Amino acid sequence: MSGPVRRDYLADAGDWSRGVARRHIAVALCVVTGAHLLLLLRFPALPGQAPAPFATPAVSLDLAPPSFRVFAMTPAPDHAAPVQPSTAAPPTAKTPPAAPSPQPPQPAPDPTALATDMPPLDLTAEPVQVTPSPAQAPTGGPLATTPISASTCDLTQAMQAALQNDPAVRDELALIPRQARSVANAIQLWDGAWVDAGALGGPAIVDPLRAAIVAVVSQAPAGCHDQAVLGPRLFAIVDPRGTIVVALGSGLWKWSDLLAPPGAGVPAPPR
């Protein structure tokens, strides 16, 4: 008895594979053939010319560095109206003022002229300034003598005229040292007592001055001797050699106090 028939499965698989491959190749050939036919129908060749092969476009690269152009910036035109030239005359230059001429230097004051040994004047009293008459000459000419009235007992004008009109008085005043005078060129001849003659240059200078003053008081009416006088009496004696002011008294005093001899003195007047 014969045995069972055994099939060769490997041989069957090989056959199946070869059949599948042949079918794939056939399908591919059909696809390629159809594609060629479509191309021929889509792009038919011209009569007498072979179809041109497919041209590949050429690509060129420019490796040169780029160039730059510089554009000049021009300003925009000015549309403003042109400026008309001025027809006015140019301003004239001012002449600078002339420099002032230098002043001559002033002489320095003499320090010794500021010193004085006379007693200070009473600045709290009311001074009576006696000015020369308008008729008096600038060089110290004579003054008109005013009679002393018994009702007023004003000895000031008579004393001024007596001192101004006496040449000996003016000569003696000019001899008084400058350091014995005040800054205002004044001397205090009597202030409760006659000033020391040595302070003004000696008795030869002071005695003529005292004699002229005593003579005026002695010639006054008796009733005027005890008349009270307030403040100093100032007498400006004008002379070409320089004006000197003679001061008599301060505070409250009387004309008769001037009749006391030198060195006697009188009680100090109340201030």
C-alpha positions in Angstrom: 0.0 0.0 0.0 1.3 3.3 -1.0 2.0 6.0 1.7 0.5 9.6 1.9 1.8 12.2 -0.6 3.8 15.1 1.1 3.5 18.5 -0.5 6.6 20.7 -0.8 5.4 24.0 0.7 8.7 25.8 0.0 8.3 25.2 -3.7 4.8 26.5 -3.6 5.9 29.7 -1.9 8.5 30.3 -4.5 6.1 30.0 -7.3 3.8 32.4 -5.7 6.4 35.0 -5.2 7.6 34.8 -8.8 4.0 35.3 -10.0 3.5 38.4 -7.9 6.8 39.9 -9.2 5.8 39.3 -12.8 2.5 41.1 -12.2 4.3 44.1 -10.6 6.6 44.4 -13.6 3.7 44.3 -16.0 1.9 47.0 -14.1 5.0 49.3 -14.1 5.4 48.8 -17.8 1.9 49.8 -18.4 2.2 53.0 -16.3 5.4 54.1 -18.0 4.0 53.4 -21.4 0.8 55.4 -20.6 3.0 58.3 -19.3 4.9 58.5 -22.5 1.8 58.5 -24.5 0.4 61.4 -22.5 3.6 63.4 -23.1 3.5 62.8 -26.8 -0.1 63.9 -27.0 0.5 66.9 -24.8 3.6 68.2 -26.6 3.5 67.0 -30.2 6.7 67.6 -32.2 6.8 70.0 -35.2 6.8 68.5 -38.7 10.4 67.8 -39.8 11.9 68.7 -36.4 12.8 66.4 -33.6 11.5 67.3 -30.2 14.0 69.5 -28.3 15.4 68.0 -25.2 14.4 69.4 -21.8 16.6 72.4 -21.1 17.9 73.0 -17.7 18.0 76.8 -16.8 21.6 78.1 -16.1 22.2 79.8 -12.8 25.1 82.4 -12.5 26.4 83.7 -9.3 28.0 87.2 -9.1 30.6 87.2 -6.3 31.8 90.8 -6.8 31.4 93.1 -3.9 28.4 95.4 -4.1 28.9 99.0 -5.1 27.4 102.0 -3.4 26.4 105.3 -4.9 26.7 108.5 -2.8 23.9 111.0 -3.4 24.7 114.7 -2.5 22.1 116.3 -0.4 21.1 119.7 -1.9 19.3 122.2 0.4 15.7 123.0 -0.5 15.4 126.3 -2.3 14.5 129.3 -0.2 11.2 130.7 -1.3 11.5 133.8 1.0 11.5 137.2 -0.6 15.0 138.6 -1.4 16.3 141.1 1.0 16.5 144.6 -0.5 19.7 146.5 0.2 19.3 149.4 2.7 19.6 152.9 1.2 20.1 154.6 4.6 23.5 156.2 5.3 25.8 154.3 7.6 26.0 155.6 11.2 28.8 157.9 11.8 31.3 156.9 14.5 31.0 158.9 17.7 34.1 160.8 18.8 35.2 159.7 22.3 35.2 162.4 24.9 38.5 164.0 25.6 40.3 162.7 28.7 40.3 165.1 31.6 43.5 166.9 32.2 45.3 165.7 35.4 45.0 167.9 38.4 48.2 169.1 40.0 48.9 167.4 43.4 47.7 169.2 46.4 50.3 170.0 49.1 50.2 167.9 52.2 48.9 169.8 55.3 51.4 170.9 57.9 51.0 168.6 61.0 52.3 171.4 63.2 49.5 173.7 62.1 46.9 171.5 63.8 48.4 171.8 67.3 47.2 174.5 69.6 47.8 175.3 73.3 44.9 177.5 73.8 42.0 176.4 75.9 39.0 174.9 74.0 36.0 177.0 73.1 32.6 176.4 74.6 30.7 174.8 71.7 27.4 174.7 73.7 27.1 178.5 73.8 25.4 180.5 71.1 28.2 182.3 69.2 27.7 185.7 67.7 29.7 186.1 64.5 30.7 189.6 63.7 31.2 190.2 60.0 33.0 193.3 58.5 30.9 196.1 57.1 30.3 196.0 53.3 32.2 199.4 53.0 35.4 197.7 54.3 38.2 197.3 51.8 39.2 193.7 51.0 42.7 194.4 52.4 41.4 195.2 55.8 40.6 198.9 55.5 39.1 201.0 58.4 35.5 200.3 59.6 33.0 203.0 60.5 32.7 203.4 64.2 29.2 202.9 65.6 28.3 204.9 68.7 27.4 202.8 71.8 23.8 203.3 72.8 23.0 203.3 76.5 19.7 201.6 75.8 21.1 198.6 74.0 24.8 198.6 75.3 25.9 196.8 72.1 29.7 196.9 72.3 30.2 194.3 69.6 30.3 196.7 66.6 32.5 199.2 68.5 34.9 196.4 69.5 35.1 195.1 65.9 35.9 198.6 64.6 38.5 199.4 67.2 40.5 196.2 66.6 40.2 196.4 62.8 41.2 200.1 62.5 44.3 199.8 64.8 47.4 199.0 62.7 49.3 197.9 65.8 46.6 195.3 66.6 46.8 193.8 63.1 50.6 193.8 63.3 50.6 192.0 66.6 48.0 189.4 65.5 50.2 188.6 62.4 53.1 187.8 64.8 51.2 185.2 66.8 52.8 181.7 66.1 50.7 179.4 63.9 50.8 176.6 66.4 49.1 178.9 68.9 46.0 179.3 66.7 43.2 176.9 66.2 42.3 175.0 63.0 40.0 178.0 62.1 42.9 180.4 62.6 41.3 181.7 65.8 42.7 182.6 69.3 40.9 182.7 72.6 42.2 185.9 74.1 40.0 186.0 77.2 37.8 183.4 78.9 37.3 184.4 82.5 41.0 185.5 82.6 43.4 186.8 80.1 45.4 184.2 78.3 49.0 183.6 79.2 51.1 186.0 77.1 53.7 183.3 76.6 51.3 181.1 74.8 50.7 183.7 72.1 54.3 184.9 71.6 55.0 187.1 74.7 53.6 190.3 76.4 54.8 192.4 73.5 52.1 190.8 71.3 49.3 190.4 73.9 49.5 193.8 75.6 48.4 195.9 72.5 45.5 193.6 72.0 44.3 193.8 75.6 44.8 197.6 75.7 42.5 198.1 72.6 39.8 195.9 74.1 39.9 197.6 77.6 39.7 201.0 75.9 36.4 200.2 74.2 34.9 198.9 77.4 36.1 201.9 79.4 34.5 204.3 77.0 31.1 202.6 77.1 28.4 204.0 79.4 28.6 202.9 83.0 25.3 201.1 82.8 26.6 198.8 80.0 29.5 197.4 82.1 27.2 195.1 84.1 25.1 194.0 81.2 25.1 190.2 80.9 26.6 188.6 77.8 25.7 185.1 76.7 28.2 183.1 74.7 31.5 184.1 73.1 32.0 187.1 71.0 34.0 186.6 67.8 35.8 189.3 65.9 37.3 188.6 62.4 40.3 190.9 61.9 40.9 191.1 58.1 44.5 191.6 57.0 46.4 190.9 53.8 48.7 188.5 55.8 45.7 186.4 56.8 42.4 186.8 58.7 42.5 186.0 62.4 39.4 185.5 64.6 39.7 186.9 68.1 37.3 185.1 70.7 36.3 186.7 74.0 34.3 184.9 76.7 32.1 181.9 76.9 28.9 181.0 78.7 27.5 183.9 80.8 29.8 186.9 81.5 29.8 190.7 81.7 31.7 193.4 79.7 33.2 194.7 83.0 35.0 191.4 83.5 37.4 192.5 80.7 38.6 195.4 82.9 40.3 193.0 85.4 44.2 193.2 85.2 46.1 190.2 83.8 46.4 187.4 86.3 43.5 188.6 88.5 40.8 186.5 86.8 37.2 186.5 87.6 34.9 183.7 88.9 34.3 181.1 86.3 31.0 181.9 84.5 28.2 179.4 84.7 27.9 177.0 81.8 
